[in-house]
Amino acid sequence: MSDDTYTFDAMAALVVERGLPAPGKRAADGWVRMGLIDRPHRPGLGRAGGREPRRWPATQAALFLALH
C-alpha cells in the first residue's frame, strides 16, 4: 500500500506521540459503527492467503486524531 494510508497501530502511535493515552481497537470499531470514520480498506491476498491489515487514508487518520 502507499505511504498515505495508516494501519490502526500507526494511527495509535500518532495519538501517543501527542502525549495522549493509546486508543483501543474497540474505539476505532465503535467510531466506524457510528459513522464517525469510514470503514478501512482491507484487501485480500488471494485464495487462502489471508488479509492485509486494515488501512485508512490520511484524511480518516486525521479524523481519528481529532476524535481521540
DRENDO-857077 format. One line per 10 residues: number of its first residue (from 0); for each residue z negated, x negated, y negated of N, C-alpha, C. Coordinates in Angstrom, 1 decimal. Example, Ala and Ser with C-alpha at 12.3 -4.5 7.8 and 13.67 -1.06 7.14 Angstrom:
2
0 = -7.8/-13.2/5.7/-7.8/-12.3/4.5/-7.8/-13.2/3.3  -7.1/-12.8/2.2/-7.1/-13.7/1.1/-7.9/-12.9/0.0;
***
This chain:
68
0 = 0.0/-0.8/1.2/0.0/0.0/0.0/0.0/-0.9/-1.2  0.4/-0.3/-2.3/0.4/-1.1/-3.6/-1.0/-1.3/-4.1  -1.0/-2.2/-5.1/-2.3/-2.6/-5.7/-2.9/-1.5/-6.6  -2.1/-0.5/-6.9/-2.6/0.6/-7.9/-3.2/1.7/-7.1  -3.6/1.5/-5.9/-4.3/2.5/-5.1/-5.7/2.0/-4.7  -6.6/2.8/-4.5/-8.0/2.4/-4.2/-8.5/3.1/-2.9  -9.2/2.4/-2.1/-9.9/3.0/-0.9/-11.3/3.5/-1.5  -12.0/4.2/-0.7/-13.3/4.7/-1.1/-14.2/3.5/-1.4  -14.2/2.5/-0.5/-15.0/1.3/-0.7/-14.7/0.6/-2.0  -13.4/0.5/-2.4/-13.0/-0.2/-3.6/-13.6/0.6/-4.8;
10 = -13.5/2.0/-4.8/-14.0/2.8/-5.9/-15.5/2.7/-5.9  -16.2/2.6/-4.8/-17.6/2.5/-4.8/-18.0/1.1/-5.4  -17.3/0.1/-5.1/-17.5/-1.2/-5.7/-17.4/-1.2/-7.2  -16.4/-0.4/-7.7/-16.3/-0.3/-9.2/-17.5/0.4/-9.8  -18.1/1.4/-9.1/-19.3/2.1/-9.6/-20.4/1.1/-9.6  -20.6/0.3/-8.6/-21.7/-0.7/-8.5/-21.6/-1.7/-9.6  -20.3/-2.2/-9.9/-20.1/-3.1/-10.9/-20.6/-2.7/-12.3  -20.6/-1.4/-12.5/-21.1/-0.8/-13.7/-22.6/-0.6/-13.7  -23.2/-1.1/-12.7/-24.7/-1.0/-12.6/-25.2/0.3/-12.2  -24.4/1.1/-11.6/-24.9/2.5/-11.1/-25.1/2.4/-9.6;
20 = -25.9/3.3/-9.0/-26.1/3.3/-7.6/-24.8/3.6/-6.8  -24.6/3.0/-5.7/-23.4/3.2/-4.9/-23.3/4.7/-4.4  -22.2/5.3/-4.6/-22.0/6.7/-4.1/-21.8/6.7/-2.6  -22.1/7.8/-2.0/-21.9/8.0/-0.6/-20.5/8.7/-0.4  -20.0/8.5/0.8/-18.7/9.1/1.1/-18.7/10.6/1.0  -19.9/11.2/1.2/-20.0/12.7/1.1/-19.8/13.1/-0.3  -20.1/12.3/-1.3/-19.8/12.7/-2.7/-18.3/12.8/-2.9  -17.6/11.9/-2.5/-16.1/12.0/-2.6/-15.6/13.2/-1.9  -16.0/13.4/-0.7/-15.6/14.5/0.1/-15.9/15.8/-0.6  -17.1/15.9/-1.2/-17.5/17.1/-1.9/-16.7/17.3/-3.1;
30 = -16.4/16.3/-3.9/-15.5/16.4/-5.1/-14.1/16.8/-4.7  -13.6/16.4/-3.6/-12.3/16.8/-3.1/-12.3/18.3/-2.8  -13.4/18.7/-2.0/-13.5/20.1/-1.7/-13.6/21.0/-2.9  -14.3/20.6/-3.9/-14.5/21.4/-5.2/-13.2/21.3/-6.1  -12.3/20.4/-5.7/-11.1/20.3/-6.5/-11.2/19.4/-7.8  -12.3/18.6/-7.8/-12.5/17.7/-8.9/-11.6/16.5/-8.9  -11.4/16.0/-7.7/-10.4/14.9/-7.5/-9.4/15.3/-6.4  -8.3/14.7/-6.4/-7.2/15.1/-5.4/-7.6/14.5/-4.1  -6.9/15.1/-3.1/-7.1/14.6/-1.7/-6.4/13.2/-1.7  -7.0/12.3/-0.9/-6.4/11.0/-0.8/-5.2/11.0/0.1;
40 = -4.4/10.0/-0.1/-3.2/9.7/0.7/-3.7/9.0/2.0  -3.3/9.5/3.1/-3.8/8.8/4.4/-2.7/8.7/5.3  -1.9/7.6/5.2/-0.7/7.5/6.1/-1.0/7.2/7.5  -0.2/7.6/8.4/-0.4/7.3/9.8/0.3/6.0/10.1  -0.1/5.4/11.3/0.5/4.2/11.7/1.5/4.4/12.9  1.9/5.6/13.1/2.8/5.8/14.2/2.1/6.4/15.4  2.8/6.6/16.4/2.2/7.2/17.6/1.1/6.4/18.2  -0.1/6.9/18.3/-1.3/6.3/18.8/-1.7/5.0/18.1  -1.2/4.9/16.8/-1.5/3.7/16.1/-2.7/3.9/15.2  -3.3/5.1/15.1/-4.4/5.4/14.2/-3.9/5.7/12.8;
50 = -4.8/5.4/11.9/-4.5/5.7/10.5/-5.1/4.6/9.6  -4.4/4.4/8.5/-4.9/3.5/7.5/-6.1/4.2/6.7  -6.9/3.4/6.0/-7.9/4.1/5.2/-7.3/5.0/4.2  -8.0/6.0/3.8/-7.5/6.9/2.8/-7.5/6.2/1.5  -6.5/6.5/0.6/-6.4/5.8/-0.7/-6.1/6.9/-1.8  -6.6/6.6/-2.9/-6.4/7.4/-4.1/-5.7/6.5/-5.2  -4.8/7.2/-6.0/-4.2/6.5/-7.1/-5.2/6.1/-8.2  -4.8/5.2/-9.0/-5.6/4.7/-10.1/-6.2/5.8/-11.0  -5.4/6.8/-11.2/-5.9/7.9/-12.1/-7.0/8.7/-11.4  -7.0/8.8/-10.1/-8.1/9.5/-9.4/-9.3/8.6/-9.3;
60 = -9.1/7.3/-9.2/-10.2/6.3/-9.2/-10.9/6.4/-10.6  -10.2/6.6/-11.7/-10.8/6.7/-13.0/-11.6/8.0/-13.1  -11.1/9.0/-12.5/-11.9/10.3/-12.5/-13.1/10.2/-11.6  -13.0/9.5/-10.5/-14.1/9.2/-9.6/-15.2/8.5/-10.4  -14.8/7.5/-11.2/-15.8/6.7/-12.0/-16.5/7.6/-13.1  -15.7/8.5/-13.7/-16.2/9.4/-14.7/-17.2/10.4/-14.1  -16.9/10.9/-12.9/-17.8/11.8/-12.3/-19.1/11.2/-11.8  -19.0/10.0/-11.4/-20.2/9.3/-10.9/-21.0/8.8/-12.1;
***
